[in-house]
Amino acid sequence: MTDSGLSFYQALAPMYDHLTAGDDYEALGQSLANVLAPVTTGPRLLDVATGTGRSAEIWRRLGYQVIGCDLSFEMLRSANVKRSLAGIPLAACDMRRLPFLSSRFDVVTCVDDAVNHLGDEADLLASFSEARRVLAPGGVYLFDVNSAAAYAWFDEEHVLRHDDSLFVWRGRPAAEPGKHCAEVIALRRTPGGWQGTEGTLTETYFDRKLLRRCLGRAGLTVLGAYGWRDGGLVLSGSEEVGPKTYWVTRVAT
Ligand SMILES: C[S@@+](CC[C@H](N)C(=O)[O-])C[C@H]1O[C@@H](n2cnc3c(N)ncnc32)[C@H](O)[C@@H]1O
């Protein structure tokens, strides 16, 4: 993640859950659980880029023994005060260098717009290799990436409103191929008035060929790539279905 991206998440942390309150994590979590259940071999789960722990909450409710980690200390601080996450260990670290012993987990997850914060193929390979290293034999790595359709949206201007929060988004393709940049203003109405922050997010689009190459080099076998349609996950073959693709992979034998 760029320094400005990290600063933005640090400042966004107290507002993050309000701004994402409209996202249906329950439906997504249940669908992902249905995909994970037949392929996972144990309950020990590392939620990489857990942020304020919204994804970690879902995995815990589904019965996994969760540890969360994230690059942003402030996002983790917001996670740390949630009762629903009490007892879940949290670690501040970069997904390219995980501070965990090898073969420590049965499942590694990294969902909702985290992998695209990586800068290039070397970063992608480093993060996949680390996920592979901390997985036990037969372990499963699940992550999502934004599709080309998501970046068509990303590159435009939007004003998003949800109850007492407001997101002003001004995106554009960056000069470097595959990079996308957005100036973002996030505001939340509090009893004391509007509070907000602004920042710049830079993301990288990774196509399927590149993702498959890095997964293979990291020692991960693709079990399936899923898109989101009509409120559920669908196997998306070579086509991208919806704004994200969810990759389910396993430690190669
Ligand atoms: C949109 S949030 C998603 C958080 C959470 N998984 C969820 O579902 O709500 C993306 C998170 O990725 C984290 N992140 C970005 N780059 C990272 C990196 N290199 N290592 C670890 N975390 C990173 C950010 O700090 C941020 O908390």
The ligand as an SDF file (V2000), in Angstrom:
LIG
                    3D

 27 29  0  0  0  0  0  0  0  0999 V2000
  -11.0570   -2.2430    2.5650 C   0  0  0  0  0  0  0  0  0  0  0  0
  -10.1550   -2.7840    3.9790 S   0  0  0  0  0  0  0  0  0  0  0  0
  -10.8050   -4.4220    4.2190 C   0  0  0  0  0  0  0  0  0  0  0  0
  -10.7930   -4.8390    5.6580 C   0  0  0  0  0  0  0  0  0  0  0  0
  -11.5120   -6.1520    6.0050 C   0  0  0  0  0  0  0  0  0  0  0  0
  -10.9140   -7.3300    5.4060 N   0  0  0  0  0  0  0  0  0  0  0  0
  -12.9920   -6.0730    5.6970 C   0  0  0  0  0  0  0  0  0  0  0  0
  -13.5080   -7.0270    5.0640 O   0  0  0  0  0  0  0  0  0  0  0  0
  -13.6590   -5.1090    6.0940 O   0  0  0  0  0  0  0  0  0  0  0  0
   -8.5580   -3.0840    3.2960 C   0  0  0  0  0  0  0  0  0  0  0  0
   -7.5020   -3.2950    4.3630 C   0  0  0  0  0  0  0  0  0  0  0  0
   -6.2900   -3.7320    3.7360 O   0  0  0  0  0  0  0  0  0  0  0  0
   -5.2250   -3.2910    4.5470 C   0  0  0  0  0  0  0  0  0  0  0  0
   -3.9700   -3.4090    3.8010 N   0  0  0  0  0  0  0  0  0  0  0  0
   -3.6290   -2.7850    2.6580 C   0  0  0  0  0  0  0  0  0  0  0  0
   -2.3920   -3.1470    2.2720 N   0  0  0  0  0  0  0  0  0  0  0  0
   -1.9420   -4.0380    3.2000 C   0  0  0  0  0  0  0  0  0  0  0  0
   -0.7200   -4.7870    3.3520 C   0  0  0  0  0  0  0  0  0  0  0  0
    0.2840   -4.6650    2.4790 N   0  0  0  0  0  0  0  0  0  0  0  0
   -0.6140   -5.6240    4.4090 N   0  0  0  0  0  0  0  0  0  0  0  0
   -1.6280   -5.7380    5.3190 C   0  0  0  0  0  0  0  0  0  0  0  0
   -2.7920   -5.0500    5.2220 N   0  0  0  0  0  0  0  0  0  0  0  0
   -2.9490   -4.2150    4.1760 C   0  0  0  0  0  0  0  0  0  0  0  0
   -5.6450   -1.8550    4.9000 C   0  0  0  0  0  0  0  0  0  0  0  0
   -4.9330   -1.3460    6.0150 O   0  0  0  0  0  0  0  0  0  0  0  0
   -7.1430   -2.0340    5.1480 C   0  0  0  0  0  0  0  0  0  0  0  0
   -7.4100   -2.2430    6.5190 O   0  0  0  0  0  0  0  0  0  0  0  0
  1  2  1  0
  2  3  1  0
  2 10  1  0
  3  4  1  0
  4  5  1  0
  5  6  1  0
  5  7  1  0
  7  8  2  0
  7  9  1  0
 10 11  1  0
 11 12  1  0
 11 26  1  0
 12 13  1  0
 13 14  1  0
 13 24  1  0
 14 15  1  0
 14 23  1  0
 15 16  2  0
 16 17  1  0
 17 18  1  0
 17 23  2  0
 18 19  1  0
 18 20  2  0
 20 21  1  0
 21 22  2  0
 22 23  1  0
 24 25  1  0
 24 26  1  0
 26 27  1  0
M  CHG  2   2   1   9  -1
M  END
$$$$
